[in-house]
Amino acid sequence: MKLILAVVQDKDVTRLQDALSEAKFKTTKLASSGGFLKEGNTTLMIGCDDDHVDQALDLIRDNCSRREQMVAPISPMGGNADSYIPKPVKVEVGGATVFVLPVDAFHHF
């Protein structure tokens, strides 16, 4: 048995949960926030048998798209913020960060 932790952008989570549910995967949804852009994201916990991991990863890959987004950089630490004029930069966001962990035991009480 495996535990899949998938950290996805909030914009993708509904589509992904629908696809996982349709394929009979059970998920637990946890609200989380990213460190780089300080934006909300969602961590899904998905428990599945070893032989269903590839199917779950395919669903995650198909439903979590990467896209470019313009963001204003944070002012430099210790610098004079009055003279700092942030210039928006393009960054790639979206996709998913996925961890697949072995499960030694599972209990449902």
N, C-alpha and C positions, 0 to 999 in steps of 0.2 A: 504494500500500500504506500502511496505517496501523498504528500501535502504540497500543493502548488500555491505559492504566494505570488500574486500578480498585482503589481502596482501600476495602475492605469490612470490616464487623465480623466477628470470628471466628464468631459465631453464624450468620451468613448464608453463609459461604464454601462449605461442603459442598453446600448446595442449589444455589448458583450454579454451582459447578464441574460438578455433575451436569447441569444444564441446558445449559451451554456445551458439554460433551462430547457430549451427545445431539444437539446441533445441529452437530456436527463442527468446533467451534472448538478449537484447541489452546491450552493455557494454561501459563504458568510461574507457580508460586506462591512468593511471597516473604513471610517473616514480618516484620512491622513493628509499631511501637507508636505510639499516638496521643499527641499533646502535651497535650490538654486533660484527658482522664480518665485518662491513663496506663494505658490498657487495651490489650491485644493486639488487633491487627487484621491483616489480610492484604492484600497488594498482589498483584493478578493482572496479569500481562503477557499481552496477547492480540494476536497479530498477525493481520491480516486484510486482504483486498482492500477497496478503497474502497466497493464496492457492498454489502458485508456489515456495514458499521459500524452502520447503523440497527438491523439484526437483533440485533447484539451488545448495543447500548445498551438495546433493549427487554428482552432477557433479564436484564440487570443490574437494570433498573428493576423488573421483575416479581419478582425473587428477593431483593432487598435491602430489607427493610421498615424503616420508621422506627417507633420506639417510645419511650415515655417511661420514664425510669429515675430512681430516687431516688439521689442521691449526697451525701456529706458534703463540704462545701467545705474546702479546705486552709486551715490557720491563717494569719492575716495575717503577712507578713514583717516582722520587726522588732518585732512586738507581743509582749505577754506571753502566752505559750501557756497558762499556768496558768489564766488567767481566761477563755480563749476556749472557748466551748461551741458546737460546730458544729451548725447546724440543717440537716438534709437538705433539699435542693432538688430539684425535678424538672427534668431536662434531656432534650432530645430526642436520641436516639442512633440509630445504624443508618443505613440508606440507603447511599449510596455516593458517593465523590468520584471523578470520572472525568476523565481527561485523554486526549484523542485527538491523537496526534502524527503528523506525516508521516514516512515512512521513505524515505530516499534510496536505500538499498541494503540487501539482506538476503543473508547468506551462511550456509550450513549446511555445516560441514566434518566 
